[in-house]
Amino acid sequence: MKFIVNNIQQFLAGIFALAANPGASARRAAYFLCLGILIPSLSFAAYLLNEMHARELGILHQSVQGRALVAASVFDEQMSSLLRIIKALPGTPATATENTYDRLRSELEARGIVLFTRGANLDLLSPANGANAAVVSVDTAARSAAAAALTTLVPQITRYGATADGGINIWLASASKSDPPYLVQAQVPSSYLASTFKNFVADGPWSISIVGADGQVYAEADGKQLTPRKSEVSGNPALIEAFANTSQFGWRITAGIPSRSLDQNIRRNWMTFLAISSLLAIASFTGATLLTRSIIERDSNQLTQSGMPTPYDPPEPSLRRPSSTEMGEDRIRTALSAGSVGVWQWNLQSGLVSVDAEVAAFLGPSWSGKDQVARELLHLIDPHDRPKLLDAIRRTISAGKPLGIEFRVRRSEHDIRWIAVRGAAIGPKGKIASRGARATLLSGVAYDVTDQKVNLTRTDALLREVSHRSKNLLALILAMARLTARDAADVKSHLKDFTLRVAGLSASQDLIVASDWQSVDLATLALAEIGAVARTSADRVAVSGPPVSLTPEAAQTFGMVLTELALNAVEHGALSAAMGEVRLSWEFPTDETICISWIETGGPPYVADGPKGYGTSVVERFSSQGLKLAVQASSDVDGLKWTLSGPLANIGARRERA
């Protein structure tokens, strides 16, 4: 830079020297000719440079708007998934099965989301321990939101804490009319909300915020920070911002990037322009000096004193470097393609729909990939979903609401895909059309949500199965309580027997749940049941037999049979004596049958003609009716023997040894 300034000073000194020399008119004419060429040329170059900067600014505005729109779509999908999981809770911990409630709550807590259950009066029901004061005490805003949730059955939102350390509370009321009303309070931290946008701010100094309907900022995600200039240390740099509305709770997503990311590129271009302009001016006037040297040879001494600069060779043209805005657009296109997110546009004036390669792949081979009329697209959509889609499009065009809908596309007779579409109405000036404004385009993104729909269907089926099994289990426990009370001599013996029977039932349920209701190993089930009932005497029970996998129904029924056999052995049989022992074994008399033996030795004599109690009835009835196995009890001087035999297919199947 210092070199350029010195050459300009020398050039101006030469001009003033020539002005005082009457014999240098030829050189002055040459200089004026250079000025006549340079000034218009440089002015036009400056105009083009300024237009290029304006175009880059417009592209950056479009990039910010597109990023806000995509971020809003992703946020909508994540919040919808979160609400579905919270609403899928079977009920309060008192009415739901422990495994289901704890599993869903643990899944949410793994994401930093804490669940609390409150009664209609906002008293904390669960969890009773570990709740901090901020959760137990409910302020006025939270009470109003909770009352609104109970009244309208619509989720309500309140804020807690500061933006960095706080978050939001989601209040959901129970929809069941049979149970007492209750509230689920989901405490969602700001870090969870901001994690949605970590991929959107990872490639530059971007910032994305979630702003509520009241103007409060609920979460922020910031990308790489630019090194601040000295003038920006005490203040905030100017931002280029864009907004996109969400379909959840009336929020909007704000995307922004410091304008200095573009200012740096503009400043660099202007510095390069000034440097090249200075070099061209010096080279032009130096060339004029050399061409007119022969005319003013007599004034050579004066020319030497004038300090004219040494000629410069014209600089070689440099290759244009792509701008940061264009590189940002490439990153967005790459991110959309990596996430299988496509872009579409519907020209409302011409009626043509344009899609990119991702959306064309969603629509299947029947879509040619070229611009087609909207009617052709509607033919691919499932007839049951067309009215819903058209109604959503009308609301977007007339009311300016964001477009957010999911529908089915029939790619072929047996290939149906679920497609999620997010978009907005665009006005004539390229901005999002407001309510009542004329819209010329519909533009947005689309992505395949078939896998999410399939997973949701599986989750619903699993919840229905859990509910069905929970009801059966409760009925079984109630029957067990009544029959145990009938045979009990006093309250203490009833409590002891009932506790051991529930412990045995719990052991079998733990194994069934751990196997995802698929199959339970017979040996593992036997050890768990005997350990739960016999406890300290369990080491006197020997278990042996080849590997067998039991069905969940057979595992529960056989578990109850083992519970009664073990309980009888502890109270009246071999395990009630100091030297008594029990051997549980099974074998396959044929490939299709199984024989299970329970043999007690060293215990008191077995009274075969005595009255049958609850335990004997359970063993005989559950073995013959539940397991479809023949049951037989016999005794001799050595002890008692129970035998269960029948088809193996009634209870499970053989399993190969590992």
MOJOUR-V641804 format. One record per backbone hydrogen bond with DSSP energy under -1.0 kcal/mol. CO is the residue of the C=O (numbers start at 1). NH is the residue of the N-H. E is the energy in kcal/mol with one decimal. If there is no record, write none. Layout:
CO NH E
CO NH E
This chain:
1 5 -2.0
2 6 -2.1
3 7 -1.8
4 8 -2.1
5 9 -2.1
6 10 -2.1
7 11 -2.3
8 12 -2.4
9 13 -1.9
10 14 -1.9
11 15 -1.8
12 16 -2.1
13 17 -1.7
14 18 -2.1
15 19 -1.9
18 21 -1.4
21 24 -1.4
24 28 -2.0
25 29 -2.3
26 30 -2.0
27 31 -2.4
28 32 -2.7
29 33 -2.0
30 34 -2.0
31 35 -2.4
32 36 -2.4
33 37 -1.4
34 38 -3.1
35 39 -2.4
37 41 -1.5
38 42 -3.3
39 43 -2.2
40 44 -2.4
41 45 -2.2
42 46 -2.5
43 47 -2.1
44 48 -2.4
45 49 -2.3
46 50 -2.4
47 51 -2.3
48 52 -2.3
49 53 -2.0
50 54 -2.0
51 55 -2.3
52 56 -2.3
53 57 -2.3
54 58 -2.1
55 59 -2.5
56 60 -2.3
57 61 -2.2
58 62 -2.2
59 63 -2.4
60 64 -2.5
61 65 -2.5
62 66 -2.7
63 67 -2.3
64 68 -2.3
65 69 -2.2
66 70 -2.5
67 71 -2.6
68 72 -2.2
69 73 -1.9
70 74 -2.5
71 75 -2.5
72 76 -2.5
73 77 -2.0
74 78 -2.2
75 79 -2.6
76 80 -2.3
77 81 -2.1
78 82 -2.2
79 83 -2.5
80 84 -2.1
81 85 -1.9
82 86 -2.3
83 87 -2.8
84 88 -1.2
86 89 -1.4
92 95 -1.4
92 96 -2.2
97 101 -2.4
98 102 -2.6
99 103 -2.3
100 104 -2.3
101 105 -2.6
102 106 -2.7
103 107 -2.0
104 108 -1.7
105 109 -2.7
106 110 -1.8
108 111 -1.2
108 113 -2.3
109 112 -1.8
114 187 -3.3
116 185 -3.9
117 125 -3.9
117 126 -1.5
118 183 -3.4
119 122 -2.1
123 119 -2.4
126 117 -3.5
132 136 -2.3
133 137 -2.5
139 143 -2.3
140 144 -2.4
141 145 -2.3
142 146 -2.7
143 147 -2.7
144 148 -2.4
145 149 -2.4
146 150 -2.2
147 151 -2.1
148 152 -3.0
149 153 -1.8
156 171 -2.9
158 169 -3.2
160 167 -2.6
162 166 -2.4
166 190 -2.7
167 160 -2.3
168 188 -2.8
169 158 -1.9
170 186 -2.6
171 156 -2.0
172 184 -3.0
182 174 -2.2
183 118 -2.9
184 172 -2.1
185 116 -2.3
186 170 -2.6
187 114 -1.7
188 168 -2.8
189 193 -1.5
190 194 -3.0
191 195 -1.5
193 196 -1.1
194 197 -1.7
195 198 -1.1
197 201 -1.0
204 206 -1.8
204 224 -1.4
206 223 -3.0
207 256 -2.5
208 221 -2.4
209 254 -2.5
210 218 -3.1
211 252 -2.1
212 215 -1.7
216 212 -3.2
219 210 -2.5
221 208 -2.7
229 232 -1.6
238 259 -2.8
240 257 -1.4
242 255 -2.5
244 253 -3.3
248 251 -1.7
251 246 -2.6
252 211 -2.5
253 244 -1.7
254 209 -2.6
255 242 -2.0
256 207 -2.3
257 240 -2.6
258 261 -1.7
259 262 -1.3
259 263 -2.6
260 264 -2.7
262 266 -2.4
263 267 -3.2
264 268 -2.1
265 269 -2.1
266 270 -2.5
267 271 -2.3
268 272 -2.2
269 273 -2.4
270 274 -2.7
271 275 -2.3
272 276 -2.5
273 277 -2.6
274 278 -2.5
275 279 -2.2
276 280 -2.6
277 281 -2.5
278 282 -2.6
279 283 -2.7
280 284 -2.7
281 285 -2.5
282 286 -2.2
283 287 -2.3
284 288 -2.2
285 289 -2.0
286 290 -2.1
287 291 -2.2
288 292 -1.5
292 296 -1.4
296 299 -1.0
297 300 -1.5
299 303 -2.5
300 304 -2.2
301 305 -2.0
302 306 -1.3
323 327 -2.0
324 328 -2.1
325 329 -2.1
326 330 -1.9
327 331 -1.8
328 332 -2.2
329 333 -2.5
330 334 -2.4
331 335 -2.8
332 336 -2.7
333 337 -2.2
334 338 -2.6
335 339 -1.9
336 341 -3.2
337 340 -1.4
342 446 -2.2
343 356 -1.6
344 444 -1.9
345 354 -3.5
346 442 -2.0
347 351 -2.5
351 374 -1.6
352 347 -2.7
353 372 -1.6
354 345 -2.5
356 360 -2.2
357 361 -1.9
358 362 -1.6
359 363 -2.0
360 364 -1.1
364 367 -1.6
372 353 -3.5
374 378 -2.1
375 379 -1.4
377 380 -1.1
380 410 -2.8
382 385 -1.8
382 386 -1.1
385 389 -2.1
386 390 -2.8
387 391 -2.2
388 392 -1.9
389 393 -2.2
390 394 -2.2
391 395 -2.0
392 396 -1.9
393 397 -2.3
394 398 -2.6
395 399 -2.3
398 436 -1.4
403 423 -2.1
405 421 -3.0
407 419 -3.1
408 382 -2.5
409 411 -1.1
409 417 -2.3
415 411 -1.8
415 412 -1.4
417 409 -2.9
418 449 -2.2
419 407 -2.3
420 447 -2.1
421 405 -2.1
422 445 -2.5
423 403 -2.7
424 443 -2.2
425 433 -2.7
426 440 -2.7
426 441 -1.8
427 430 -1.6
431 427 -3.6
434 437 -1.6
440 348 -1.9
441 426 -2.9
442 346 -3.2
443 424 -2.3
444 344 -2.1
445 422 -2.5
446 342 -3.1
447 420 -3.0
449 453 -2.1
450 454 -2.4
451 455 -2.6
452 456 -2.3
453 457 -2.2
454 458 -2.2
455 459 -2.4
456 460 -2.4
457 461 -2.2
458 462 -2.4
459 463 -2.5
460 464 -2.3
461 465 -2.2
462 466 -2.6
463 467 -2.5
464 468 -2.3
465 469 -2.6
466 470 -2.4
467 471 -2.1
468 472 -2.0
469 473 -2.6
470 474 -2.4
471 475 -2.2
472 476 -2.2
473 477 -2.2
474 478 -2.4
475 479 -2.1
476 480 -2.3
477 481 -2.4
478 482 -2.2
479 483 -2.4
480 484 -2.2
481 485 -2.1
482 486 -1.6
483 487 -1.4
490 494 -2.0
491 495 -2.7
492 496 -2.2
493 497 -2.6
494 498 -2.5
495 499 -2.1
496 500 -2.2
497 501 -2.3
498 502 -2.3
499 503 -2.2
500 504 -2.3
501 505 -2.3
502 506 -2.5
503 507 -2.0
504 508 -1.8
505 509 -2.1
506 510 -2.3
507 511 -1.5
508 512 -2.1
509 513 -2.7
510 514 -2.2
511 515 -1.3
512 517 -2.5
513 516 -1.9
520 550 -3.4
521 525 -2.3
522 526 -2.5
523 527 -2.3
524 528 -2.0
525 529 -2.6
526 530 -2.6
527 531 -2.2
528 532 -1.8
529 533 -1.6
530 534 -2.8
534 537 -2.0
535 538 -1.9
537 540 -1.7
538 541 -1.5
540 582 -2.2
542 584 -3.4
547 655 -1.7
548 522 -2.4
549 653 -2.1
550 520 -2.2
551 555 -2.8
552 556 -1.9
553 557 -2.2
554 558 -3.1
555 559 -1.8
556 560 -1.5
557 561 -1.7
558 562 -2.6
559 563 -2.1
560 564 -2.0
561 565 -2.3
562 566 -2.8
563 567 -2.7
564 568 -2.5
565 569 -2.1
566 570 -2.1
567 571 -2.1
568 572 -3.0
568 573 -1.7
573 576 -1.5
574 577 -1.4
581 601 -2.7
582 542 -2.7
583 599 -2.3
584 544 -2.0
585 597 -3.1
587 595 -2.4
592 648 -2.9
594 646 -1.8
595 587 -1.8
596 644 -2.8
597 585 -2.1
598 642 -2.8
599 583 -2.6
601 581 -2.9
613 617 -1.9
614 618 -2.2
615 619 -2.3
616 620 -2.4
617 621 -2.8
618 622 -2.4
619 623 -1.5
620 624 -2.0
621 625 -2.9
622 627 -2.0
623 629 -2.9
630 645 -2.3
632 643 -2.7
634 641 -3.0
638 602 -1.1
639 636 -2.2
640 600 -3.2
641 634 -2.6
642 598 -2.8
643 632 -2.1
644 596 -3.5
645 630 -3.2
646 594 -2.3
647 650 -1.0
648 651 -1.6
648 652 -2.1
651 551 -2.3
653 549 -2.9
